[in-house]
Amino acid sequence: MRIAVFGATGRTGKRVVHAAIERGHTVVAVARSAAKHTWPAGVDVMPGSVLDADLVRQALTGVDAIVVAISMVRTSDFPWAKILTPKDLHVGAVETVSAVAKDLGVSRYVCISAHGVGASKDRAGSMFMALVNNSNIGVAYADLARAEAKLATTDLDWTAVRPTRLTNGKRTEAWTAGADLVCGNRASISREDVALFLVLCAEDGRHSKQCVSLTSVA
């Protein structure tokens, strides 16, 4: 397959690129700083924004699937740190990419969301959600909820993956996934595992037209 990865230089996005290459796919790596990074063979680099419709059209020409692994950027990981990216980033990405994808006939669309977004807020730990609701993390979660809702109105073959708290741990492939998954305050999963799961969803269409939560069982 040929997979377009948006947000390819992010902490999860770069892992998505490598997971896709490991599984024998070719990749179009899209990110503003994509040209500043070193990539393995099989990666075509396309610097730019997911909100740029012309660039998105170039990126999606000839691809079989899309993985959107973007995230709002803050000045630091501190939950109350200033947000640097647009506060409707995820909605804008769905609007831009889905329109181009429909026009080009690319149907498979996989994106990263978060456990605690939308209906899953009632299945996440109460202490964790208190942090979300009282910090700038909540701004991203609100935008993700709107983006999921907008994605569900499209004709795309989509999957929104909702991981629990992300870590920089090793890949284990020991995860559990489900649309009704209940996770506590300490639930987490490595970015390596999330990246592989996103690629698998792009490959075989698992969890089609679902918002699916994902967490480690290790």
Residue frames relative to the residue before (quaternion, step in Angstrom):
aa qw qx qy qz dx dy dz
M 1.0000 0.0000 0.0000 0.0000 0.00 0.00 0.00
R 0.2670 -0.6955 0.6315 0.2149 3.51 -1.33 0.32
I 0.0854 -0.8276 0.5539 -0.0317 3.54 -0.59 1.23
A 0.2555 -0.7308 0.6116 0.1627 3.57 -0.95 0.91
V 0.1037 -0.7930 0.5998 0.0244 3.57 -0.78 1.07
F 0.1519 -0.7796 0.6047 0.0594 3.56 -0.60 1.18
G 0.7453 0.2708 -0.2542 0.5537 3.55 -0.89 0.96
A 0.2383 0.8550 -0.4396 0.1377 3.54 1.25 0.53
T 0.6964 0.4498 -0.2922 0.4769 3.61 1.16 -0.31
G 0.4857 0.6732 -0.4320 0.3525 3.60 1.25 0.00
R 0.7052 -0.4811 0.3139 0.4155 3.55 -1.28 0.25
T 0.7062 0.3650 -0.2540 0.5509 3.59 1.13 -0.55
G 0.6385 0.5754 -0.3301 0.3902 3.58 0.91 -0.90
K 0.6587 0.4992 -0.3265 0.4587 3.58 0.92 -0.83
R 0.6330 0.5176 -0.3264 0.4742 3.57 1.09 -0.68
V 0.5931 0.5540 -0.3617 0.4588 3.59 1.12 -0.64
V 0.6345 0.5347 -0.3272 0.4521 3.57 0.92 -0.90
H 0.7029 0.4657 -0.2734 0.4628 3.58 0.80 -1.00
A 0.6323 0.5245 -0.3395 0.4581 3.60 1.01 -0.72
A 0.6464 0.5192 -0.3151 0.4619 3.57 1.01 -0.81
I 0.6549 0.5013 -0.3106 0.4726 3.58 0.95 -0.86
E 0.6273 0.5477 -0.3321 0.4429 3.59 0.97 -0.84
R 0.7276 0.4203 -0.2303 0.4909 3.57 1.08 -0.73
G 0.6502 -0.5943 0.2917 0.3726 3.55 1.24 0.44
H 0.5192 0.6362 -0.4208 0.3855 3.59 1.23 0.24
T 0.3418 -0.6546 0.6036 0.3005 3.54 -1.33 0.07
V 0.2327 -0.8031 0.5457 0.0564 3.54 -1.13 0.72
V 0.1983 -0.6851 0.6809 0.1663 3.51 -1.28 0.61
A 0.1661 -0.8098 0.5603 0.0515 3.58 -0.42 1.24
V 0.0453 -0.8246 0.5625 -0.0384 3.56 -0.44 1.28
A 0.3398 0.6897 -0.5882 0.2506 3.56 -0.83 1.06
R 0.6433 -0.5372 0.3715 0.3994 3.56 -1.15 0.54
S 0.7845 0.3126 -0.1549 0.5127 3.59 0.91 -0.89
A 0.2571 0.8214 -0.4869 0.1488 3.60 1.22 0.31
A 0.6694 0.5268 -0.3054 0.4256 3.60 0.99 -0.80
K 0.6427 0.5442 -0.3167 0.4365 3.60 1.21 -0.38
H 0.6676 0.5022 -0.2886 0.4678 3.58 1.28 -0.18
T 0.4242 -0.6647 0.5527 0.2698 3.53 -1.32 0.41
W 0.1068 -0.8209 0.5610 0.0011 3.57 -0.78 1.08
P 0.5197 -0.6277 0.4700 0.3391 3.59 -1.14 0.50
A 0.6639 -0.4624 0.3873 0.4421 3.56 -1.29 0.19
G 0.7228 0.4125 -0.3139 0.4571 3.53 -1.05 0.80
V 0.6543 0.4775 -0.3070 0.4996 3.57 1.32 0.04
D 0.1630 -0.7463 0.6391 0.0903 3.54 -0.91 0.99
V 0.2968 -0.7920 0.5193 0.1225 3.54 -0.74 1.11
M 0.0110 0.7930 -0.6080 0.0361 3.55 -0.92 0.93
P 0.1916 -0.8050 0.5515 0.1053 3.62 -0.12 1.23
G 0.5009 0.6496 -0.4769 0.3158 3.56 -0.98 0.84
S 0.5981 -0.6001 0.4341 0.3062 3.51 -1.40 0.04
V 0.5370 -0.6186 0.4834 0.3087 3.54 -1.16 0.72
L 0.6549 0.5149 -0.3036 0.4624 3.59 1.24 -0.34
D 0.5749 0.5708 -0.3656 0.4582 3.58 1.33 -0.05
A 0.3409 -0.7913 0.4686 0.1948 3.59 -0.18 1.27
D 0.6395 0.5259 -0.3373 0.4481 3.62 0.98 -0.74
L 0.6628 0.4884 -0.2975 0.4834 3.57 0.97 -0.86
V 0.6302 0.5329 -0.3325 0.4563 3.59 0.98 -0.81
R 0.6312 0.5295 -0.3332 0.4584 3.56 0.99 -0.78
Q 0.6450 0.5064 -0.3217 0.4733 3.59 0.95 -0.80
A 0.6781 0.5133 -0.2912 0.4381 3.56 0.94 -0.94
L 0.7402 0.4374 -0.2266 0.4577 3.58 1.00 -0.81
T 0.4912 0.6590 -0.4398 0.3621 3.58 1.21 -0.17
G 0.8480 0.1277 -0.1276 0.4983 3.56 -0.66 1.15
V 0.5592 0.5999 -0.4147 0.3943 3.63 1.16 0.19
D 0.4345 -0.7029 0.5139 0.2304 3.54 -1.31 0.46
A 0.8064 0.0339 0.0210 0.5901 3.59 1.14 -0.58
I 0.2919 -0.7428 0.5872 0.1350 3.51 -1.32 0.53
V 0.0371 -0.7490 0.6598 0.0473 3.55 -1.10 0.77
V 0.1272 -0.7808 0.6099 0.0474 3.56 -0.71 1.11
A 0.0252 0.8208 -0.5636 0.0895 3.56 -0.39 1.29
I 0.2782 0.7805 -0.5082 0.2349 3.55 1.02 0.83
S 0.0440 -0.7771 0.6250 0.0591 3.55 -1.30 0.25
M 0.5514 -0.5710 0.4765 0.3781 3.55 -1.22 0.43
V 0.2864 -0.7599 0.5645 0.1481 3.54 -1.00 0.88
R 0.1213 -0.7623 0.6324 0.0657 3.54 -1.00 0.94
T 0.6631 -0.5155 0.3587 0.4074 3.57 -1.23 0.31
S 0.7742 -0.0257 0.0006 0.6324 3.59 1.28 -0.36
D 0.6371 -0.5189 0.3945 0.4115 3.58 -1.28 -0.02
F 0.4189 0.6894 -0.4788 0.3465 3.59 1.24 -0.05
P 0.5183 -0.7012 0.3844 0.3032 3.62 -0.63 1.09
W 0.7323 0.3994 -0.2317 0.5005 3.59 1.12 -0.59
A 0.3763 0.7404 -0.4809 0.2810 3.59 1.25 0.19
K 0.6181 -0.5786 0.3984 0.3529 3.55 -1.17 0.67
I 0.3812 -0.7097 0.5508 0.2180 3.55 -1.03 0.86
L 0.2629 -0.8036 0.5217 0.1140 3.57 -0.78 1.07
T 0.6909 0.4574 -0.2678 0.4916 3.59 1.14 -0.59
P 0.6658 -0.4782 0.3550 0.4494 3.63 -1.18 0.25
K 0.4632 -0.7101 0.4610 0.2621 3.58 -0.99 0.82
D 0.6768 0.3726 -0.2982 0.5606 3.56 1.33 0.18
L 0.1589 0.8472 -0.4927 0.1191 3.55 1.20 0.61
H 0.7155 0.4657 -0.2689 0.4460 3.58 0.79 -1.02
V 0.6272 0.5104 -0.3322 0.4855 3.58 1.03 -0.73
G 0.6555 0.5192 -0.3074 0.4542 3.57 0.92 -0.89
A 0.6394 0.5272 -0.3222 0.4576 3.57 1.03 -0.79
V 0.6498 0.5037 -0.3206 0.4704 3.59 0.92 -0.87
E 0.6612 0.5166 -0.3139 0.4442 3.57 0.86 -0.94
T 0.7135 0.4653 -0.2643 0.4523 3.57 0.80 -1.01
V 0.7292 0.4466 -0.2541 0.4519 3.56 0.71 -1.10
S 0.6658 0.5125 -0.3261 0.4333 3.61 0.87 -0.86
A 0.6381 0.5290 -0.3350 0.4480 3.59 1.00 -0.77
V 0.6808 0.4704 -0.2872 0.4823 3.57 0.91 -0.91
A 0.6386 0.5427 -0.3256 0.4379 3.57 0.96 -0.88
K 0.6467 0.5116 -0.3176 0.4681 3.57 0.94 -0.86
D 0.6647 0.5185 -0.3021 0.4451 3.56 0.93 -0.90
L 0.7428 0.4015 -0.2110 0.4925 3.58 1.05 -0.81
G 0.4925 -0.6884 0.4172 0.3309 3.58 1.25 -0.11
V 0.4513 0.6385 -0.4847 0.3920 3.59 1.14 0.64
S 0.1582 -0.8614 0.4790 0.0596 3.58 -0.31 1.19
R 0.6989 0.4869 -0.2984 0.4307 3.62 0.96 -0.73
Y 0.0297 0.7990 -0.5895 0.1150 3.56 -0.58 1.26
V 0.0058 0.7885 -0.6125 0.0550 3.57 -0.61 1.18
C 0.0188 0.8125 -0.5820 0.0296 3.59 -0.85 0.89
I 0.4294 -0.6726 0.5385 0.2706 3.52 -1.28 0.43
S 0.0726 -0.7582 0.6477 0.0192 3.53 -0.97 0.98
A 0.4282 -0.6887 0.4938 0.3138 3.63 -0.81 -0.86
H 0.4871 -0.6191 0.5200 0.3303 3.56 -1.09 0.70
G 0.6732 0.4087 -0.3453 0.5105 3.54 -0.72 1.12
V 0.5829 0.5491 -0.3631 0.4763 3.55 1.34 -0.16
G 0.8420 0.1501 -0.1140 0.5055 3.55 -1.11 0.71
A 0.8405 -0.1416 0.1156 0.5100 3.56 -1.01 -0.82
S 0.6084 0.5791 -0.3656 0.4010 3.61 1.13 -0.46
K 0.4486 0.6861 -0.4640 0.3358 3.61 1.21 -0.06
D 0.6780 0.4807 -0.2853 0.4774 3.58 1.12 -0.64
R 0.6964 0.4212 -0.2711 0.5140 3.59 1.28 -0.07
A 0.5766 0.5479 -0.3798 0.4724 3.58 1.30 0.32
G 0.6556 -0.5266 0.3652 0.3994 3.57 -1.20 0.43
S 0.5336 -0.6642 0.4237 0.3077 3.57 -0.96 0.90
M 0.6451 0.5096 -0.3291 0.4646 3.60 1.02 -0.71
F 0.6342 0.5206 -0.3257 0.4698 3.55 1.02 -0.80
M 0.6915 0.4754 -0.2912 0.4594 3.59 0.86 -0.90
A 0.5761 0.5632 -0.3820 0.4528 3.59 1.14 -0.50
L 0.6372 0.5086 -0.3205 0.4824 3.57 1.04 -0.78
V 0.6426 0.5287 -0.3204 0.4526 3.57 0.91 -0.90
N 0.7369 0.4656 -0.2410 0.4267 3.55 0.76 -1.10
N 0.7601 0.3601 -0.1923 0.5057 3.58 1.18 -0.45
S 0.6934 0.3893 -0.2816 0.5369 3.55 1.18 0.50
N 0.6837 -0.4809 0.3494 0.4234 3.56 -1.29 -0.02
I 0.4535 0.6425 -0.4724 0.3979 3.58 1.24 -0.02
G 0.6224 0.5765 -0.3260 0.4172 3.55 1.08 -0.77
V 0.5812 0.5704 -0.3751 0.4428 3.58 1.13 -0.58
A 0.6692 0.4857 -0.2905 0.4816 3.57 0.95 -0.89
Y 0.6580 0.5163 -0.3176 0.4468 3.59 0.93 -0.86
A 0.6381 0.5152 -0.3315 0.4664 3.59 1.01 -0.74
D 0.6573 0.4952 -0.3059 0.4787 3.57 0.99 -0.81
L 0.6319 0.5285 -0.3287 0.4619 3.58 1.01 -0.76
A 0.6316 0.5308 -0.3325 0.4570 3.59 1.00 -0.79
R 0.6629 0.4862 -0.3032 0.4819 3.58 0.95 -0.84
A 0.6454 0.5233 -0.3195 0.4555 3.57 1.03 -0.78
E 0.6294 0.5248 -0.3319 0.4672 3.59 0.99 -0.80
A 0.6594 0.5134 -0.3064 0.4559 3.57 0.92 -0.92
K 0.6626 0.4930 -0.3045 0.4745 3.57 0.99 -0.81
L 0.6289 0.5411 -0.3313 0.4494 3.57 1.00 -0.81
A 0.6528 0.5387 -0.3065 0.4356 3.57 1.02 -0.83
T 0.6519 0.5094 -0.3211 0.4609 3.60 1.19 -0.35
T 0.5830 0.5934 -0.3723 0.4116 3.59 1.26 -0.21
D 0.5248 -0.6159 0.4879 0.3275 3.55 -1.35 0.16
L 0.4341 0.7237 -0.4471 0.2965 3.58 1.26 0.08
D 0.4320 -0.6223 0.5804 0.2987 3.53 -1.35 0.38
W 0.0858 0.8689 -0.4711 0.1252 3.55 0.34 1.31
T 0.0504 -0.7412 0.6649 0.0773 3.51 -1.39 0.34
A 0.1429 -0.7604 0.6279 0.0847 3.58 -0.91 0.94
V 0.1956 -0.8035 0.5574 0.0736 3.57 -0.52 1.22
R 0.1523 -0.8073 0.5694 0.0279 3.55 -0.76 1.17
P 0.0802 -0.8180 0.5679 0.0445 3.63 0.06 1.18
T 0.4907 -0.5920 0.5377 0.3460 3.53 -1.31 0.37
R 0.8018 -0.2722 0.1728 0.5032 3.61 -1.24 -0.18
L 0.3554 -0.7660 0.5072 0.1722 3.55 -0.82 1.08
T 0.1032 -0.7789 0.6168 0.0470 3.55 -1.06 0.84
N 0.4794 -0.6517 0.5027 0.3045 3.55 -1.33 0.16
G 0.3143 0.7832 -0.4801 0.2393 3.57 1.21 0.49
K 0.6625 -0.5126 0.3803 0.3920 3.53 -1.36 0.08
R 0.5844 -0.5447 0.4619 0.3853 3.53 -1.31 0.30
T 0.1066 -0.8011 0.5877 0.0388 3.56 -0.92 0.93
E 0.2093 -0.7878 0.5266 0.2414 3.57 1.15 -0.75
A 0.5271 0.5784 -0.4223 0.4575 3.55 1.26 0.52
W 0.2963 0.7577 -0.5184 0.2635 3.53 0.18 1.30
T 0.1983 -0.7253 0.6319 0.1880 3.51 -1.37 0.11
A 0.0932 -0.8059 0.5846 -0.0017 3.54 -0.98 0.89
G 0.2532 0.7716 -0.5619 0.1576 3.54 -1.07 0.72
A 0.5712 -0.6181 0.4251 0.3333 3.54 -1.14 0.65
D 0.7680 0.3169 -0.1691 0.5302 3.60 1.16 -0.55
L 0.2590 0.8123 -0.4877 0.1877 3.57 1.23 0.47
V 0.2072 -0.7543 0.6131 0.1100 3.57 -1.02 0.90
C 0.0012 0.8131 -0.5796 0.0534 3.60 -0.73 1.07
G 0.4163 -0.7301 0.4917 0.2279 3.56 -1.00 0.82
N 0.7755 -0.3841 0.2550 0.4314 3.52 -1.38 -0.04
R 0.7429 0.4218 -0.2232 0.4695 3.60 1.05 -0.72
A 0.3995 0.7345 -0.4760 0.2726 3.60 1.22 0.00
S 0.0871 0.7911 -0.5983 0.0932 3.54 -1.01 0.84
I 0.0594 -0.7654 0.6380 0.0607 3.54 -1.36 0.18
S 0.5058 -0.6660 0.4525 0.3096 3.57 -1.04 0.70
R 0.5826 -0.5713 0.4508 0.3618 3.53 -1.19 0.56
E 0.5867 0.5750 -0.3643 0.4386 3.58 1.11 -0.63
D 0.6818 0.4700 -0.2886 0.4806 3.59 0.91 -0.87
V 0.6326 0.5260 -0.3341 0.4600 3.59 0.97 -0.81
A 0.6420 0.5361 -0.3246 0.4417 3.58 0.93 -0.89
L 0.6702 0.4835 -0.3047 0.4735 3.58 0.88 -0.90
F 0.6415 0.5302 -0.3270 0.4477 3.58 0.95 -0.84
L 0.6322 0.5293 -0.3267 0.4620 3.59 0.98 -0.80
V 0.6632 0.4955 -0.3024 0.4724 3.57 0.95 -0.86
L 0.6415 0.5202 -0.3265 0.4596 3.59 0.96 -0.80
C 0.6309 0.5215 -0.3273 0.4722 3.57 1.03 -0.77
A 0.6498 0.5098 -0.3139 0.4684 3.57 1.00 -0.81
E 0.6548 0.5432 -0.3029 0.4294 3.56 1.03 -0.82
D 0.8701 0.1637 -0.0182 0.4646 3.54 0.54 -1.18
G 0.5209 -0.6919 0.3954 0.3059 3.59 1.24 0.20
R 0.3020 0.7668 -0.5187 0.2275 3.59 1.17 0.40
H 0.8304 0.1606 -0.1679 0.5064 3.55 -1.16 0.77
S 0.1449 0.8222 -0.5330 0.1371 3.56 1.03 0.79
K 0.8513 0.0500 -0.1045 0.5117 3.52 -1.04 1.00
Q 0.5734 0.5490 -0.3955 0.4619 3.55 1.01 0.92
C 0.2987 -0.6429 0.6610 0.2460 3.50 -1.39 0.41
V 0.0263 -0.8450 0.5314 -0.0544 3.57 -0.31 1.26
S 0.3218 -0.7447 0.5557 0.1819 3.57 -0.81 1.06
L 0.1291 -0.7962 0.5911 0.0082 3.54 -1.14 0.75
T 0.1427 0.7881 -0.5896 0.1042 3.57 -0.85 0.93
S 0.5668 -0.5972 0.4520 0.3432 3.55 -1.25 0.45
V 0.2635 -0.7411 0.5901 0.1818 3.56 -1.19 0.58
A 0.4697 0.6830 -0.4353 0.3514 3.58 1.30 0.08
